[in-house]
Amino acid sequence: MMRSLDLGDRIRTAVRAARSLESAEAASLMLRDQAGDALVISAQEGLSETYAARQRIPMDRARAAYRGPDEHVVLDLRKGPLGDAALIRAEGLAKALAVPLVHEGDLIGALTIYTKDAERSFDEDDIEVAHILAAQATIGITNARLFADALAQRELQRHLLDSLGEGVIIAWPDGRYEANAGAKTILGIGTMRSLAELRDAVDVRELRTGESVPAGRYSLDRALRGETSAGEFFVTQKSTGQRRDIAVNAAPVHGTDGGVIGAVMTLHDVTDLHAAEREREEFLSIVSHELRTPLTPLKALAQLVRSRMRRAREQGSELDLDSLDRNLAAIERQVDRMNGLVNDLLSVSRAERGALRMEPGHFDLAATTRDVVQRYVDATEEEGRHHFTIETPESLPVRGDQSRLEQLLMNLVGNAVKYSPSGGAVRVALEGRDGTAEISISDEGIGIPAADLPNLGQPFVRGSGRASTFAGMGVGLYVARLVAEGHGGSLQLASGGDGKGTTVRVKLPI
């Protein structure tokens, strides 16, 4: 009976022993049912399946019959049955010796030995053996249930640990440890038997210095010595070669006597957080540069205009109005550039909040397209490197957000100019057909490598190679795509490759 911690094995062994030692026709061990309101047969020998399945004793009757842990009852089943009398008659049972199973004063079951011989009596030896078996069965049942509860608690603990978003490692002074799924994923490890194996499998380094953490200075080692610590480290997963940055907190677990009985360490994967911080710093640097770039010529032009005005006043001469007009036009272009940058950033911010809205109205898309192109004709006229061709119908009435579509055109024509540093043709065409307006903008610039095409048009994504040397934040094309899709349309890029120019096609429902 003491050999197994399995409840079923223990009660079956108790029943076999009772029937054999008592030389009885049958024996059973009854336990509380799931609801706890009756005793039912959980193991038996010598009884029919029907009897074993259907016989039950309500708890109030059982408590009245079994008056204490050291008591027993000998029942004449023909005259005073505890259970279903019809079942007892059908089974042919005459007498029963029943001993209660009591744990901490609570009735948990009963061991019953049956005879079909009405003349059979249970002597002192029979009763003593029944009490010994009942006591052993009670201990066995209690221990088996405690063991099952411990296993269930351990399984619950494992599920709880695995469900945590953080990595958790629990270690014991004898070198054992347990890691949840989060910790195994972060460290890139499988199941290992000891802390020593874990230390050998994972190369832990200080995040700031890159120095390897020496043996004995791991956070878990320190926690097992009674220290509480926190720090940032990085590990390189051996299976993938991937680096993971982790924030670690480790603390000892103290027993009732104050000694360290274990240690707990949490691991928080901060790889993406650090990457986001780096991207944010890079983005702020780019934005600062992009916004500062127009300010330098703006200040220079303003100083030049003031100088000419001051000189004209001092000398009493007339201002050179043509030069003044050119200077003011240049200032206007730089202001437009800054305004475009700010508008693009605001559009990205609103899109990420889901607040980028189109405000449709009726306007002439052909006139708007010609107006945007003319602005770039004027802006590049002095340099003379670009020449523009534009094909539009006389008029193309549409319903859409005029300011947003103008922003789209400014960004796309601006890209065609910017990424054609050597100049060349910029061709803009607008066509209305079958309820759709199609805008195409082509240039003879640096082109786009095939590998970059799928990624462009995402927020803050810029081309590789030559494109990365140009000023910009990687938002213009993204905003243009947002505007096109916000109108129920689409934006597509095409390029023959490096040095072969680019064509952008925008389709919009009229």
Summary of the structure (lengths in Angstrom):
residues: 510
radius of gyration: 43.2
end to end distance: 86.1
largest distance: 146.0
contacts: 1517
relative contact order: 0.06
helix: 43%
strand: 25%
